[in-house]
């Protein structure tokens, strides 16, 4: 007899609540939206609806793999951990933990294990060779927020439910479900904005599904968003439209921003942006006049040559129009696990470049190196050369530029361990693959994403199905890896990791006079944590110490993990509230509008206005796709989810394109099917991200039947946003010609 169970979807940032149907063989058979979920209210997208297919994917690894005589073969967990210990400890003994690199993929942000235990593995190694999908996505936003607010995690979130005027630039949330703005049913929120008389403006080179819903679509030239935003700033100052509102006294650096904007009048940037100067002035005036407004920039504003400057300017416009930290503008979420509010005080601010990469001298950013540096750090001999690799839920061979070079480099490392459910284009190089269980057999709480929600909430999903005997969950897998690299062997007790973190965290809290548990003992607080898995004890501790927590009994109505378990549809914690000055950690204690590193990059931006335009390549997202790891599900393949080159009819006619085209970029060339559409502006072509499932030695049968091409093989990785180390994946110069 079938039954149902509740689960938060782990596939994207929308974090929708689902109702799973489970048959009498303990197999998930379907998923639908949970109408009683406090955040998503029944919304679900095709990705979430395919939960059962992903959970039961026959290509998903059920047992660990170990390389023997050159082949990856199934083995026991004991043998796999022993092999990982032998290989990693051999490298560490010879060249140290600093010679082991770690790559963290996008799914780490969607799991308890990735958020809590991935950092423990890195800390145990003591390595600076850390890479992640952040420098292929949102790192410019981290950097700009770090400089502005002193905190690189202080994301400004559009208050979608209350805004009167929303500008979406470089994003397509009707398809992506939103990003750095965790909003279940983003499409519904945009439609509600229109119904209440609000206005939606979309700035994008393509007429996306979001643009089709908009009151106004500005088909900007790719990569010119920074110039466009600077022109808006120019108009705000020039026409005396700047109004800080409630931020007066909390903002510094206004005069330097005014001076920097002088060189960007709309007439000077119009041709470069492909937007009429009058349109730019109208947009600036409407933003200033709206009762409330929010400018929201996403991946199209990050993965470009001026990604950090663009991300900074998004917030500058919000600040100058008085729309930062106010209802209907952009606000800061109050994560339920981020720590109780402390008194407002100046901080140390934010810095990059605390160290540099060994080969090309890239600046460290948020303790990471650019993903494009991985291959050269593996290939280049000398002190500090990467000798071993750990990848966790990542496939950089497809998601990073110059994947062919990285693939060759990974094949040359002395030892490689991958924590991943698939044998894919990256993990095929591993010596040991440790597959986490399917999502139905893992607990879920959105630790990372709770800092970007459009409405504060807390929801916890216990495992829907039990783990088979002897199979570790992902938290245990990563805990064991951390202990292995510390030299404690493959059989060390994984609870040691949780005990150490809990003791260390509580020790700091009881010594902090502003903590809700100041003056109490670690032993008393530890005894109050629930029995059970280590991640549950840590999560309970974080909830109790958070802004909505019970303070270990100080507030009987506050959050605990037990309370979340007793409210399976979640706890609504209310709309976002103003958090300035509490959230600021800059040296001045103000919003520092004029960060020196960003202003120093403005002359380079101004010089780019005279660049000769050619064909520019942009990416695109599909509603039924998520990076590279969802192409193996039959329910999500086919239809509009295709790897084609979109091109405007005028360009296709001029070039004589029909069915196939050859696209040549700095890193190579691809032959790809042509899709002629007037949805994209002339001079621009588009290829989707995450395709190219053509490599031998993988086990993703559905993906291999329609492999597509890897767009990142057009990219040699030399084009970066210098302030964040983020690869230029959009506005990449390319040449296009008929195939043959």
DRENNUKE-480136 format. One record per residue (C-alpha): x, y, z. Coordinates in steps of 0.25 Angstrom, whole numbers, plus 5000, padded with zeros to 4 digits. Layout:
XYZ;...
***
This chain:
500050005000;500650144996;500850255006;501250395005;502450475012;502850625012;504150675006;504850805002;505350794988;506850804987;507050834972;507050984971;506951104980;505451114980;505451004991;503950964988;503250874998;502750744992;501850624995;502550494991;501750364988;502450244993;502050104989;502149974998;503549944993;504050074999;504150134985;503850284982;502850274970;502350424969;502550564974;501550684975;501550814981;501150834996;500050934997;500250945012;501750985011;501951115018;502851165007;502451104993;500951084995;500850964986;501751014974;502650914968;503450924954;503750804945;505050784952;504450754965;503350674959;504450584953;504950554967;504550404966;505350384953;506550444959;506450374972;506250234965;507250264953;507850134949;509150204946;509250254960;510450194967;509950104979;511350054983;512650114983;513650094972;515150074973;516150074962;516849944960;517749914948;517250034942;515750004943;514750064953;514049944959;513049934970;513549904984;513149904999;513050035007;514149985016;515149955004;514750094998;515050175010;516350095012;516750124998;516450275000;517350275012;518450205006;518450294994;518250425001;519150395012;520250355002;520150494995;520050565008;521350495014;522150525002;521650674998;520750715010;519250745010;519450875003;519750794990;518350734991;517250824983;515750824986;514650854976;513250884982;512150874971;510850954971;509950844979;510850864991;509950984994;508750904994;509150795004;509350795019;510650715016;511250815006;510950925015;511450865029;512550765025;513150815012;513850925020;514350825030;515050745019;515750875014;516150915028;516650775031;517550785019;518050925022;518150945007;517951074999;517651004986;516151014988;515251034976;513751044974;512651074965;512551214971;513651264961;512751214950;511451284956;511251374967;512651414973;512551564968;511351584976;512151524988;513251624986;512351744983;511551714996;512851695004;513351835000;512051905002;511551845015;512751775020;512151645019;512251555006;510951475010;510151605012;509351584999;508251684996;506951614993;505851674984;504651694993;503751624982;502451624990;502451774993;503151844982;502451944972;503551944961;504551824958;505651824949;506251684945;507651694939;508351574933;507351474939;506251384935;505551344947;504251294940;505251184935;506351174946;505351194958;506251304963;507651304969;508251384980;506751414983;506151284988;504751304984;503851184982;502851214971;503651334965;502751334953;501551354962;502151464969;502451534956;501051514952;500551564965;501451694964;500751724950;499351694956;499551794968;499951904957;501451894959;502351894947;503451794942;504551834933;505551724928;506951754923;507451644915;508051614901;506951514898;505451514899;505351414910;504151354916;504251464927;504451574917;503151534910;502451554923;503051694925;502451834923;503751874916;504951784910;506251854908;507051764898;508451814903;509751774897;510451664905;511451704915;511051854915;510151844927;511251924936;511252034926;509752044925;509652044941;510652154942;509852234932;508652214941;509552264953;509952384944;508552424942;508152414957;509252504961;509052594948;507552614950;507652624965;506852494967;507752434978;506952414991;507652325001;506352325010;506552245023;508052225019;508452365022;509552355032;509852215028;510552235015;511952285012;512652314999;511552384991;512452494985;513452394979;512352314972;511752444967;513052474961;513252334955;511952344948;512252474941;512852404929;511652314927;510552404922;509452324914;509852384901;511252334903;510852184906;509652174897;510352114885;511152024893;509951974900;509051964889;508052044897;507552184893;507952294902;506552334905;506152194909;507252204919;506852334925;505352284926;505852164933;506652244943;505452344946;504452234948;505352164958;505452294965;504052324965;503452184968;502852174982;503752054984;504751994974;505751874973;506851844963;507151704963;508451654955;508751504953;509751414945;509751504933;510351614942;511351524948;511951444938;512451554930;513751634929;513251744938;512451654947;512851714961;512651854956;511351824950;510951754963;511351874971;510551964962;509351884964;509351924979;509852064976;508552094968;507752024979;508452114990;508352244982;506852224980;506652204995;506252054992;507251985001;506851925014;505351965012;504051895009;503851874994;505351904991;506451804994;506751755008;507551655016;507051525020;507051475034;507651335033;507051245044;508451185046;509351315044;509551355059;508751435068;508751585066;509951665072;510051815074;510451895062;511951915062;513051945052;513751825046;514951785039;514351795025;514651705014;515951685006;516351594994;517751554990;518251505004;519051404995;519251384981;519151254972;520551194969;520551194954;519751314949;519751404962;518251404963;517751474975;517051394986;515551424987;514751374999;515851275002;515751214987;516551214975;515851234961;515351104955;516051134942;517351124950;517150974953;517850914941;519050994941;519250974956;519250824953;520150824941;521250924945;522350854953;523050914965;522750934980;521250944983;520850864970;519450794972;519750654974;518350604978;516950644976;515650634984;514350674976;513050684984;511750684975;512450754964;512750734949;513650844945;514050774932;512750814927;512450944935;513851014935;514551074923;515550984915;514950854919;515850774910;517050824917;516550804931;516150664927;517550634923;518150704935;517150614944;517650494937;519050524942;518850544957;519550444966;518150414973;516750464972;515550444981;514150484977;512850494985;511850484974;510650394971;511050384956;512150334948;512250464939;513250544931;514050584943;513850464953;514350364942;515750414946;515650374960;516350264967;515150254978;513750294976;512850304989;511450324984;510450384994;509050324996;507850374987;507250504993;506050424998;506950355008;507650485013;507150595022;506950735017;507150875022;507550995014;508651055021;509351125010;508051175003;507451225016;508251355015;507651385002;506151365004;505051465000;504351435013;504951375025;504551235028;505151105034;504850965029;505450825032;505250695024;505650565031;506050455022;504850395015;505450255014;506450185023;507850155018;508250015015;509049945026;510549985025;510250105015;510750235020;510050365017;510850485011;511150545025;511850425029;512550415016;513150555017;513450535032;514250415029;515050485018;515350595028;515850495038;516650415028;517350545023;517650575038;518350435038;517350365047;517150255038;515850205030;515250145043;515250265052;513950305058;513250415050;512550465062;513850525066;513650635055;512350675061;512750675075;513950765072;513150865064;512050865075;513050885086;513850995078;512551075075;511951075088;513251105095;513251235087;511851265090;511851255105;513051345105;512351455096;511651555105;510651585094;510251435092;508951385098;509751275105;510851365111;511351315124;510751175123;511651055122;511950975109;511550845117;510150895120;509850935106;510450815100;509550725109;508250805104;508550765089;507750645084;508250505083;508350455069;509250485057;510350585058;509750675047;508450685055;509250725068;509950835060;508750885053;507950885066;509150965072;509151065061;507651085061;507651115076;508751215075;508151285062;507251405062;505951325064;506551225073;506151185087;507551225092;507651095099;506451115107;506551265109;505351285099;504351175101;503651215088;504851215080;505351105069;505950975072;506050855063;505050785070;504050895068;504350885053;504150735053;502750765059;502350865048;502650785036;502150885026;503150985032;503051115041;502851245035;503751355041;503151475034;503451575024;504851635023;505151745032;506151865032;507551815037;508451935035;509351965043;509351835050;509751755037;510951855034;512351805037;513151915029;514251985037;513452115036;512152045041;511452105029;511152055015;512452085008;511952124994;513352154988;514252034990;515652064985;515851934977;514451954970;514752104966;516152064961;515451974951;514552084945;515552144935;515652004929;514152004928;514152134921;515252094911;514351974907;513252074902;514052084889;514251934886;513851884873;512651794874;512651654868;511851534870;511651514885;511251374892;510351364903;509851244911;508351214914;507651124924;506551024922;505351004931;505550854930;507050854933;508050894944;509550904940;510050774935;509450674945;508050664941;508150624926;508050474930;506550484934;505650444922;504550534928;505450654926;506050614912;505550664899;504550774896;505150904897;506250854906;507250844894;508650884891;508550984879;509151104875;508151214875;508351334865;507551444860;506951424846;507651544840;509051484844;508651344839;508251404826;509551484825;510451364828;509651264820;509351184832;508351074831;508450944839;509850944845;510851044849;512251044853;512551144865;513951174868;514451234881;515751264888;515851124893;515351044880;514251014871;512950944871;511950894861;510550914866;509050914861;508451044858;507251104864;506751234857;505951324865;505651464866;505651454882;507151484882;507751624877;508551624865;510051604867;509851504879;509751354879;509351264890;509751124894;509251054907;510251024919;510550884924;510450794911;511550714904;511250574909;512250504899;513350464908;513650314909;513650234922;512450304927;511150244932;509950334928;509250264917;508050364915;509050484914;509950414905;508750384895;508650544893;510050584897;510050724891;511350804891;512150864903;512051014901;513251034910;514150974900;514051104893;514651174905;516151164908;515951224922;516851344920;515651444920;515351474935;514651584944;515951624951;515351664964;514651524966;515451424958;514051394951;514151334937;513551414926;512451314921;511551424915;511851524905;513051434900;513551484886;513251374876;513251354861;512051284854;512051214840;511251104833;511750964835;512550914824;
***
